[in-house]
Amino acid sequence: MKTHVEACSINQENWGISKIMGAALHQQCPNESELLAFYERSLSAWKRTRVEKHLGECESCRESIAMMVLLNRVENQTWGQDPRLTGEDVIQTQLGRIVAMAGDDEVRRGEAQQAGGYRWFLPGGSKNRFAIPLSMPLMLAATAMFFILLAVPVVFWMQSRTTPSREAMQALALAVTKERRNQPIIAGLPYSPYTATRGTVDRGDNLMFDRAANKVVDSSSVENRLVRAKILLARDIGGDPQQALELLNQESSTGKASADVWNDKGVAEFELGKYEEAIASFTVALELSPAFREALFNRALSEEARALNDAARADFQRFINTNPEVNWRQEAERRLAGLSGPSAPAR
């Protein structure tokens, strides 16, 4: 007659803790839930008797019980001292003998680990059985590697997936490839030379800015609003800087704005001639991210506009010393060379 304990481990989809613990799975072996229920003494009397009989004949399943003993044993406590086991009937007496066998298996495992690092369990030599190493460090390393390998494609997918804001930034980068209309650097855009002529409505390349803007028309997303502010700043037509500043003020007022937001806020203020405010915004960006070179370059520009030449020289020089991008470094060198005279007296 096919019993309850004969049914599980032939189905490999149910392999779980028993596989991890090194149990040699076999058609006759109980599954992990039955072993755990037996260990916790929650099986009915007749099921417990059948499992006890199986444990008396199967070293591999005793190894599983041994692992449960090892994981739950309290320091300096033995099973013989557990008050739950006192006053039990003959079934509990049999359980004590099973646990004792498991304890012996645990001792053998410890000796094997001391001798050779870990041990392969091949009980019975049956062709239907197999085993895996029981080294705890090895199991932990394998588990960590599994999660790393699982995380890599997820991270890659998250970084490579297309979003409206990402598409808008790609279109914006194309729009400013040949020239930029702002002296300050807008965060996240590649280098392009500055042209003193400001954009006009009839310029053909404004179509690229319109294309970028059309991808972030949904203003419900904070990310979309911030990208839209970058587009307005880069296009720089009419009231664009003021509209950008309003969007950036909304985010900076939350107290959670990033260095990018404060940098772009300073760009908008610079374009509106608010140089003192721009210096303050670029300074906040540098406090949040001391290595934020864009904010350093932009603060030097604002200081230059305010005739704070000594401060501008210091920031331009620091930017030159820390910036690996040749084009930006050369532009900063030209601006530094153009500075003459001391700072204007404070007003």
Secondary structure, 3 states (H helix, E strand, C coil): CCCHHHCCCCCHHHCCHHHHCCCCCCCCCCCHHHHHHHHCCCCCHHHHHHHHHHHCCCHHHHHHHHHHHHHHCCCCCCHHHCHHHCCCCHHHHHHHHHHHHHHHHHHHHHHHHHHHCCCCCCHHHCCCCCCCCCCHHHHHHHHHHHHHHHHHHHHHHHHHCCCHHHHHHHHHHHHCCCCECCCCCCCCCCCCCECCCCCCCCCCCHHHHHHHHHCCCCCCCHHHHHHHHHHHHHHCCCCHHHHHHHHHHHHHCCCCCCHHHHHHHHHHHHHCCCHHHHHHHHHHHHHHCCCCHHHHHHHHHHHHHCCCHHHHHHHHHHHHHHCCCHHHHHHHHHHHHHCCCCCCCCC
